[in-house]
């Protein structure tokens, strides 16, 4: 059987694109593998071009497989995704070993170049690269925001919402196949429906999915402060299976920096939204991210950000060092004036603060019972997640196998009692029923 290895780099939106491609190829006799070191006839690299680190990772992968192509270890090398969309012509000249370069909206063209007819009915049959019990569901493509530091609108284009009917059908199909957790994603989740229906419709969509899939966790990723409606907050609070978890990159808290970032919100609105989450959604876990070293960020701005993090004690947090990107307002118009050593120091300070916050939060859970979703068996532990943790980026719960005689726990909900905690992990045992 002919084999294809799809290497997916970057975000979960790329994950879905890779799975869609695989779903079109498998019925035509291709054996598709994801991110495997095993040899394959063809390698497809789905690239990221968002920030410098992501671009470097993508280029390293391309060059590595280009050498394999040159040595005849693979028959064909294909590059798709954001990096290819953005730098196709330059890369084509520099890496002639690549057989095909495709942009973010050219999955159908890849399939056509395999001499396979695109089948719309297979869109619901994508081949999951994740464990079979959770799946990412892309509800829209593109972004209408114009944040000063972000290149995504130029790469991915304007926001285009999928229909509720299409999303509903996909989720039902995934649940029928055994998916226990649906992770809703897009570049800007909260903007969903504005283009198609004339108003924000994420609350309506989530309510529908919650009712149609009552035994499935539903998780929201990549929400935006602007457009996060009271109706959406009420839906999250009302439905037990919509996990009390909000992924919302806030980026900064200084009103001056937020204005320069073109975020459409200021400090006052940001604080009010966070406080509303806490007041309206029981035990909500907020995952956020911030950028340090943005052009013009003073020590006073950074101290304001630190105080904000300390005051609001976000359950999950990431920190990115500002990366100057050409063809963005900040990259083209603003001087990248914060020294690299200062950027790194600020990131380290914020993450040290978050480590302390995370440890205190985890220790507060010791002795409590909760339901977790088990992801895998790793060594002597079953590894799972609470409703407050997303795959790969958040905390995990470890159950020693000696504490559980059960087998085949992957992909099942298990009631556990938390025994101990460290900075980013919990240790638990199953609760006897």
N, C-alpha and C positions, 0 to 999 in steps of 0.2 A: 504493500500500500504506500502511496506517495505521502510524504510527511511535511508538515509545516510547523515551525516553531514561531509563535507570536510573542515578542518581547514587548511588554507594556511598561512605559516609563511615565512618571508624572501622576496626574490626579485620577480620581475615580471616573471622571467623564471619559478619559482615554480607555479605562477598563471596559466601559460599556461599548465603545466603538470597536475594540478588539473582539469582544464577544459577539457583536453583530456580524463582523466579518467572518468569524469562525462558523457561526450559524448558517451562513450562506455556502461555505465551502464543504462542510462535512457531508451533506447529502449527495454531493458530487463525487464522493469517494476519497476525499482527503482526510488523513489523520492529523488532527490539529492538537498541538501541545502548547502549553503556556509557560513561558519563562523557565524553560528547562535547559540544562547543560547538555542534554543528549543531542546527538547529531540529527539533523533533519535535511531534507532535500532543499527546502526553501526557508529562509528566515525573513520575517516581517518585523520591523522595529517601529513601534508606535511611539513617537517622540514627544517631548515637552519642550516648549520654548519660552517659558514664563519668566524665569529669573536666571541669572548667570550660572548658578550651581546646577540648575536643571538642564540648561543648554550644554554645559560641560559634560554632564552625565550622558546625555543623548549623543553627543559627538564622540565620546569615548566608545560607546556601544557600536556606533556606526563604523568607526575605524577598526575596531576589533573584528567585526564580522566581515568588513571589507578585506582584511587580510585573509580570512578564511575563504572568502570568495576567490581571491587571487590565487590561493593555493589549491583550489579545486575541492575544498572540503565541503562546500555547499554549492548547489547548482544555480541558485538565484537569490538575490538580496533586494528586498523592497523596504523603502522607508516611507512612513506616513505620519500624519499628525502635525502638531503645531510648529515644530522646528522646520519641517519640510515645507509647510505652508509659508513660513516667513522668509526662509533663506534658500528656497529651491534652486534658483539659478546659480548662486554662488557655490552651493554644495555640489551641484551637478558637475561643475568644472573641477572642483577640488577632490572629489571622490568618484572617479569614473567607474569604479568597481560596482557601484550601486546600479541595479538594473531598472529600477523605477522609483520615481519620487511622486508622492501623492499628498494633496492637502487635506484639510480636516473634513471637507464635504465631498470627498471623492472615493468613498468606500464602494459605491456602485461601480465606479470606473475600475477599481482594483479587481472586483469580481468579473467584470466584462473582459479584462485583460487575461484572466484565467480561462477565458472562453466558456464562462458559466453565465446563464441567464439569471438576472436578479429576480428573486421571488419575494413579493411583499408578504406572503403568508408565513415566510420564515422569520420575519422580524420578531414574532412572538416566540420563536424557537431558538433564540440565541444560546450559544454554548457558554455556560458560566465558567469563569476562571477562578471565582471565589469558591470557598466551601459551599456545598449544595444547600445549606440551610440559610444563607443570606445572599441578597442580591441588591445591586445598585439599580435604581430606576431613574433614567434621565427624563425629566418632565419638560425641559426646554433646552434650546441651544442658543448660544450667543448672549450678548449683553448690551443694553442701551445706556448703561452708566458710563461716565467718562472720568473715572478716577485718574488723577494726574500721573500716578506711578504705574498704571496697569496697561499692558499691551493686548490683553485678551479681546477687547472689542474689535481691534484691527485684525486679529487673527481669526476669530470665530464669527465675526459679523454681528448684526443686530439681533436682538432677542426675538426668538420665534417659539411660542408655546405649542406644545402638542395638545391635541384635543383630550378632554377628560375621558371620552369613550375609549380612545386608544390606550391611555395610561391605565384605565380601569381594566381593560382586557388583558394587558400585559401583566398586571399585578395578579389577577385571578389565575392566569396561566402559570406564573411562577409559584404561587401558593399551592396550586394543584400538584406541582412537581416536588413539593416538600420544603419550599422556602418558608422560614419562620420569622424572618426579619427583612423588611423592605426599607431600603435607605434611599430617600428621595434626594436627587441632586440636580443641579444646573449651575450656570455661572451666577445667577441671581434668583434664588428660589422664590423670594417674596414677590417678585415682579410677575410671577406666573399669572397668565390670563389677561393681563392689561392689553396686550396687543391683539389677542384673539377675541376676547369677550368685552373689552372696553373698560374693565375694572379689575382690581386685584381679586383673584379667585383661588388663591392657595387654600384659604380656610374651607371653601366649598369642596375642593378636591380632597383635602385631607379627611374631612368629615365623611365623604363618600367612601374613600378607601378604608377608613376605620370601620365603617358599618359593613362593608362587603367582605372584609377579612378580619373578623373579630378575634381570632386566635393568633394573630400575627403582629409582631412589633412593627411600628412605623416610626421611622427616625428622620428628622429634618436636618439637612446639611446645606451650607452655603447660603444662609439667610442674610438679609441686608437690613440695617437699621431703618432705612427709609422704606416705608411701605409695609412694615410689620404691624398688621392691624390688630385692633382689639378682638375682632372676630376670630382671628387665628389663635390668639392667646386663649380665648374661651374654648376653642376646639381642642387644643392641647390639654387643657385642664379637665375637660369633660370626659374624654375617652381614655380608659385605662390602657388600651393597647397603643395609643400614641405616646411614646415614652417621653417622660418629662426631662427632655434633653434638647437644648437649643445650641446649634452651631452657628455663631454669628461673629464673623471677623469685625472687630471694632476699629482696629488699625491705630488709633491714638485717642487721647482725651483732650489735649490742648485745642481749644477752639481755633486758635490761629493756625495750627498745623492741619486740623481737619478742614479748615477753609481752603488752605493751599492744596490739600489732597483732593478737593472737589467732591467731598463725601456727601454733601447735602444735609448734614446734621452738625450740631455743635455740642459742646460739653453738656449744656443743660438738657438737651433732648436725649443725649446718650444716657446720662444718669437717670433720667425719668423712665426711659425704656427698661433699663436694667432693674430698677426698683419695682416697676410694674410686673416684670417677670417673677420677681421674688414674692410679690404680694398675691399674685393671681394663680400661680402654678405651684402646687404643693411639692416641696423637696426638689425643685428644679435644679438640674445641673447645667451650667452655662459653659460651653467651650468657646473660647475666643482666641484671637491672635492679634498681635501688635507689630508695628514696624518701628524699629529704632534707627536713628541715623538719617532720617529723612532730611532733605535739604533745609537748612535753617533751623533745625531742632537745637535749641539751646539746652544748657544744663537745667535751667528753670522748667522748660517744657518736659524734660525727662523726669525731674523730681515730681512734677504734677502727675505724670503717668504712673510712677511708682506708688504715689500716695493713693491714686485711684485703684490700682490693683490690690493694695493692702486693705483698702476700705471695703471693697466688694468681694474679695476672696473668691475668684472664679474657680470652679471645680476643676476645669481643664484649661490649659493655656499654652499657646506657642508664641515664639518670638522670632521674627525675621529681621535680618539686617537689610537695610535699604539697598536695592540693586538698581543702579541707573540704567534705564532702558531707552534706547533710541526709538524715535517715533512716538514717544509719550510726552505729555506736557512737561512733566518734571525732568525727564531726561534731556529734552531739547532746550528748555527755557530756564531751568534752575541749576545753579552751581552745586555740585555734589561736594559740599564744603565741610562735612563732618569727617574727621580723620578715621581711617579704618580701625585703628586701635581703640578709639573712643566708641565706635559702633560696637565692636566686639565686647568691650567692657560693659557697655549698657545692656547688651543682650545677656551677658553673664549675670549681671546684677538682678535683672528681672527674673531670670530662670532660677536663680538661687532663692529669690523671694517666693516664687511659685512652688518650689520644692518644699519649703517650709509650710506653705498653705496647704499643699496637697497631702503632706504627712498628717497635719492636724485634722484635715477632713477625713482621711482614711481611718485614723485612730478613733474618730467619733463613731465609726460604724461597727467597731468591735463589740461583739455580743448581740448584734442585731441579726434578724433573719431577712433574707431577700431571695428573689427568684433570679437565677442567672441563666444565660444561654451558653451551653458548652460548645466551644469551637473545635477543640482538638485534644488528642492525647500527646503529651510531650514529656518523654522520659518517665519519671515517677509521678507525674501530675496530670490530672484533667485540667485544662485551661479554658476558662469561660469569661463572660462579661456580664456586668450588671446592666440594668436598663440605662444607666448613666454613662455608659462607655461604648464608643464606636469601635469597629474593628481596626486593628493595626496602629491607631493613633492614641488610644486612651489606655486606662488602667486595665489590668486583668485580674481574675480571681483564680487562685490555684487550689485544687483539691488533691491532697496526697492520695494516690491509688490505694494505699493501705487503709485509708479511711472510707473507702467505697468499694464494696464488692461488686457493684454494678459494672456491666460491660456495655460497650456501644453507646456511650453517652453523647457522642458527637451529634450536634444538631438537635439536642433535646433541652427543654426547660427543666431545671433542677432547683429545688428549694434548698438553701444552704444557710448555715449560721457562720458568721464571720468570727474567726478565732484570733487573728492578729493582722497587723498591717505594717507596711513600710511605705516609702515615699510614693511609689506608683503602683503597688500591687497589694492585693488582699489575699489572705489565706483562710480557707473555710473548710467545713465538713458538711456533708448532706444531712438534712433534718429527717429524722425517722418519722414516717407517717403511719 
